[in-house]
């Protein structure tokens, strides 16, 4: 498996394809909520396994903090290190751009995964797209 910055339109479409599969089809997030006004200004990541897109994520700067969003992995690749690979690529990108703090909004079931990667919970539970979340943060320095 390898993670790349989505530099071409096809790579961005590959990322959107994985996001649609995981968030819209699997988790029943309305498509109009999943694709939003930040797509054009975000940096997109896509993960491939044997040439097939299996993971995605996006990065954007919010008030000087790196925000990791729309992180997902195809069900067939979960539990095989794909999520860690995606997070590592996104963190390295953020660090290379000078960000010292990362934040994300984690689905409650995924909090233990992010905690193992050094993130800490910074909020109470809240609903986003009909799914319980908590905000999390990690300092890169």
N, C-alpha and C positions, 0 to 999 in steps of 0.2 A: 504494500500500500504506500502511496505517496500523496502528499498534500502540496498543492501549488496555489499561487495567487492566480485568480481567474483574470487573465489578461485579455482574452479574446471574448467576443460575443458568445461563441460556442461554449467556452468554459463557464461563463456566467449562466448560460442556459442550463448547463449540466448541474450547476449548484442549485438553481431554482427547481430543477427536476427532482433532486433529492429532497429539498425542503418541501415541495408539494407532496411527495410520497409520504414523508414522515409526519409533517404537521397537518396537512389538509386531509389526506386519505386515512392515515393511521390514527391521528389524534383528534380528528374532526374539527380542526381550527378553520373558521371561515376563510376562504381564499382572499377575500378583500381585506382581512386583518393580517394575513401572513405576508403579503406583498404590500409594502408601504411607501411613504414619501421619501424614505432614506436610502432606497436601493441605488439611486444614481450617485449618491455622495459617499457611499460605503465602499470599503475594500472587501472584495469577496474571495473566499477560499473554497477550493473544491478538492475532494480526496478521490483518488482513483484506485481501484483494485483490478488488475488485469485489464486496464483500459476502460473499465465501467465506473461511472460516478457513483460513489457509495457514501459520501459525507460532504457536509457543507458548513459554512459559518461565515459571518461577516464581522467587520471591525469598523468602528467609527470613533471619532474624537468627540467627547461631550464635556464641555467645560474643562478641557485640558486633561481629562482622564480617558484612558482607552476603554471603550465599551465593546464587549464581546457579545454578539447576538446571533440568533438563528442557528445555533450550533446543533447539528443533528448527524446521526449515522444510520444508515440503512439497517433494518432489523437483523439481517443475515450477518452483519459484521460486528454487531455489539458483543462485548465480552472478549474481543480479540485484540484489544489495544488500539482500536481505531480512534476512539474518543480522546485518548491520551495523545496520540499522534496529531490529531487536529488541534488540540489545545496547545501543544508544544509549538506547532508552527505559528499559531496566532500570537502566542506570548513572545516568541522570538521576533516576529514582525514588529510588535508593539515596542519591544526593547530597542530594536534597531532604529525606530523612529523617535526615541527619546522619552517614551512614556515610562513613568515609574509606578503608576497605579493602574490597575485594571478593575473593572466592575462588570457584573453580569446579573441578569435576573434568571434564577434557576428554578426549573420546575421542582417542586418539593421532593419528588421521588429521586431526583438527580443530585440532591445536596451532598450525600455522602461521597459521590464521585468527585465533585468539585472540592470538597474538604480535603480529600486525599491529595489533591493538586495544590493545596496551600491557600485556598480561598476560605474566608470566614463570613458567616451570615451577618448582615448589617441591617436587617429590617424584619418586621413582623410579616406574616403571610398576607398575600394579596392575590386577587384574581386577575389574570391576564388571558384573554381569549378563552375564557371558561376553564382555565387550569390554574390550580394553586401554585404560587411562586413565592420566593424570598429573594431579596437582593443580596449579593455577595461581593466581596472585594478582596484583592490580593495586591500586596506591595512587591514590586519586582526588585527592589534594591536590597 
